[in-house]
Structure formats: structure tokens, C-alpha cells
Amino acid sequence: MTNPPGVKPLSILAVLGAGEASADEIAVAERVGNIAARAGWVVLTGGGPGVMEAASRGAVEAGGLTVGILPNAQAGSGYPNPWVMIPIFTGAGNARNTFNVLSAKLCVAIGGASGTLSEIALALKSGTPVWCWASWSLAPPSGRKVSMPRVFEEADDLIEALPKFLIPNS
């Protein structure tokens, strides 16, 4: 598929993480959203509180665009968070996790609960790269050769690597 003249597709970074997050997770998510927006990427989240809200806030404060793929069919229960500029009401519940990862060029998982784990698995299955910090620790069954997330032990290492991957709207 080719784009019409003058139309450049947007690159999308999905930030994955739980609605209940630690102060460190929130701080890192906000920095990730900010870095992505400054590189010209759209920041996509599940549109709720916690990591999702922090990443969206960081992106908006950097002048970026945010999208929330919401589990519900209408606003309510913290969805969408106030930093979501484009809310996509799916009514799909947790099935919306598939849309999150299939829309992204890169997924960054920060902390997270079982929903984040499902997104990591869906991303790996679809071939979307996943970077994890303070998130799930995974290992395939013995003898299986499958792609795995890139795991960062230190938040600063993730923050340093991200701009190199997000070459402005690549």
C-alpha cells in the first residue's frame, strides 16, 4: 500500500502497564511518553489510570498526540484518563489489548498486571517488539525458539535506549 503524495504515516508507541502503579513506574511512563512525543510518535495506551495516564500526560506535555484504546463502550471508571486526546471506545473489555499491540511499532511495558502480561504475549506473537522495565519476567519452554522482550534492569537504560529507536517518526 502506498500513501497519497504528502501523506506520511504516523509511528505509534504503545505504553503498556497497570492502572495501579508505583511512583517509579509512573515517573518512567511519563518520561517514555514525553520522549516518544518529542520524536514525533503517537503514544497509544489502554486509556486508563496509572502507567497509561502517566505516559499520556508525558506525551501531551511534550506537544504530542495520544490515543486510548478503551475497554468500555462509553466514558466511566477512570476511562479515558484526562490526557487521552483520541479515545477509542471499543466495548471489547480485555480483548482490546490486541488492538493496542497490533497498532504499535514498539510496545514498552512498565510494571503491569495480568492485562500487561496478555499484551506482552500478544505483541510477541504478532512480531511487535516489546521492551520491558520492572515488568513480567518470561522464559519460553525448554527447546522453544521464540522472540522475547528486551528487558531493562535500570530505568535509565530504557530511557537512554528509547530515543535511538524512535528516530523522529521513523
C-alpha distance (Angstrom), angle and dihedral (degrees) to the residues before:
residue distance angle dihedral
M1 . . .
T2 3.79 . .
N3 3.77 125.6 .
P4 3.79 123.3 -123.2
P5 3.80 114.1 -98.8
G6 3.80 111.7 -74.1
V7 3.82 94.1 15.1
K8 3.78 114.8 116.8
P9 3.81 118.3 -174.3
L10 3.79 116.6 -122.1
S11 3.79 122.0 -118.3
I12 3.79 114.9 -128.7
L13 3.79 128.0 -149.9
A14 3.80 114.4 -164.9
V15 3.79 113.8 -152.4
L16 3.80 110.2 -157.3
G17 3.79 125.3 -163.6
A18 3.76 147.1 113.5
G19 3.77 130.4 -72.0
E20 3.79 88.2 -126.7
A21 3.79 106.6 59.3
S22 3.78 138.4 162.6
A23 3.79 122.3 -111.2
D24 3.83 89.5 -106.1
E25 3.81 92.1 51.4
I26 3.79 90.6 49.6
A27 3.80 92.4 49.0
V28 3.81 92.6 50.0
A29 3.82 93.0 45.1
E30 3.79 90.5 52.3
R31 3.82 90.9 51.0
V32 3.82 91.6 47.8
G33 3.82 91.5 51.4
N34 3.79 90.6 47.8
I35 3.81 94.1 49.7
A36 3.80 92.3 47.5
A37 3.81 92.9 49.7
R38 3.80 92.3 48.5
A39 3.83 88.0 53.1
G40 3.81 89.6 54.2
W41 3.79 96.9 -105.7
V42 3.80 126.2 138.4
V43 3.81 112.8 -120.4
L44 3.78 112.8 -137.7
T45 3.81 123.4 -171.6
G46 3.78 139.4 158.2
G47 3.81 85.2 -92.1
G48 3.79 98.3 -123.3
P49 3.81 136.6 108.5
G50 3.81 130.0 -67.6
V51 3.80 117.0 29.9
M52 3.80 90.9 3.0
E53 3.80 93.2 54.8
A54 3.80 93.4 44.1
A55 3.81 93.7 51.7
S56 3.79 90.6 47.7
R57 3.80 92.1 48.1
G58 3.82 91.3 50.4
A59 3.79 90.9 50.9
V60 3.81 95.3 47.5
E61 3.81 92.0 47.1
A62 3.82 87.6 55.0
G63 3.81 91.2 50.9
G64 3.80 95.0 -102.8
L65 3.78 135.3 139.7
T66 3.81 121.9 -106.3
V67 3.79 131.3 -161.9
G68 3.79 126.1 -168.7
I69 3.80 119.4 -158.8
L70 3.79 98.2 -156.3
P71 3.79 127.8 -156.0
N72 3.80 93.6 -145.4
A73 3.79 133.4 69.8
Q74 3.82 94.1 -129.2
A75 3.80 139.6 15.0
G76 3.79 117.0 -68.7
S77 3.82 147.0 107.2
G78 3.81 95.0 39.1
Y79 3.81 94.4 -46.0
P80 2.95 117.7 149.5
N81 3.77 102.9 25.0
P82 3.83 114.2 -140.4
W83 3.82 92.9 -102.0
V84 3.82 96.3 60.6
M85 3.79 107.5 107.3
I86 3.81 97.1 -177.7
P87 3.81 112.8 33.5
I88 3.79 116.0 -165.2
F89 3.81 107.8 -160.9
T90 3.80 105.6 -156.9
G91 3.79 104.8 167.0
A92 3.82 82.7 -149.1
G93 3.80 99.0 117.3
N94 3.79 112.1 -155.7
A95 3.80 91.2 -11.1
R96 3.80 85.5 78.9
N97 3.83 87.1 75.9
T98 3.80 87.2 80.4
F99 3.80 91.1 58.6
N100 3.80 90.7 50.1
V101 3.79 95.6 57.2
L102 3.80 98.5 35.1
S103 3.81 89.6 55.2
A104 3.81 93.9 53.6
K105 3.77 134.6 86.5
L106 3.83 89.1 -160.1
C107 3.80 132.3 13.1
V108 3.80 121.1 -152.1
A109 3.81 114.3 -164.2
I110 3.79 116.1 -159.3
G111 3.78 115.2 -174.8
G112 3.75 108.4 -49.0
A113 3.75 146.1 161.8
S114 3.80 131.7 -118.2
G115 3.82 92.9 -56.2
T116 3.80 89.3 57.9
L117 3.79 90.0 49.4
S118 3.80 90.0 53.6
E119 3.82 90.4 50.4
I120 3.81 91.5 50.0
A121 3.81 90.4 51.5
L122 3.81 93.0 46.3
A123 3.81 91.2 48.9
L124 3.79 92.6 49.9
K125 3.81 90.9 47.7
S126 3.82 91.1 51.5
G127 3.81 94.3 45.2
T128 3.80 95.3 -112.4
P129 3.81 109.7 145.1
V130 3.80 115.4 -113.3
W131 3.78 127.1 -158.2
C132 3.81 117.4 -167.9
W133 3.78 133.0 -161.8
A134 3.81 121.8 177.1
S135 3.79 86.6 -13.0
W136 3.77 139.6 114.2
S137 3.79 120.3 -32.5
L138 3.78 110.5 -138.8
A139 3.78 137.2 -175.3
P140 3.79 127.7 175.7
P141 3.78 121.7 -125.6
S142 3.79 114.3 -83.7
G143 3.79 113.1 -74.4
R144 3.82 96.0 15.1
K145 3.76 117.8 125.9
V146 3.79 107.5 -154.4
S147 3.77 134.5 145.3
M148 3.78 113.4 -94.8
P149 3.80 134.0 -160.7
R150 3.77 120.2 -92.5
V151 3.80 103.4 -113.9
F152 3.80 122.8 -151.0
E153 3.80 117.0 -160.5
E154 3.81 93.1 -168.8
A155 3.79 125.6 46.7
D156 3.80 90.5 -140.4
D157 3.82 90.1 59.3
L158 3.82 90.2 54.7
I159 3.80 92.0 46.4
E160 3.82 90.8 49.2
A161 3.84 94.1 48.2
L162 3.79 96.8 46.0
P163 3.84 100.1 72.5
K164 3.82 89.8 50.6
F165 3.82 90.2 57.2
L166 3.80 95.0 40.1
I167 3.77 96.7 57.8
P168 3.80 98.5 176.7
N169 3.78 106.6 -61.8
S170 3.80 94.2 -30.6
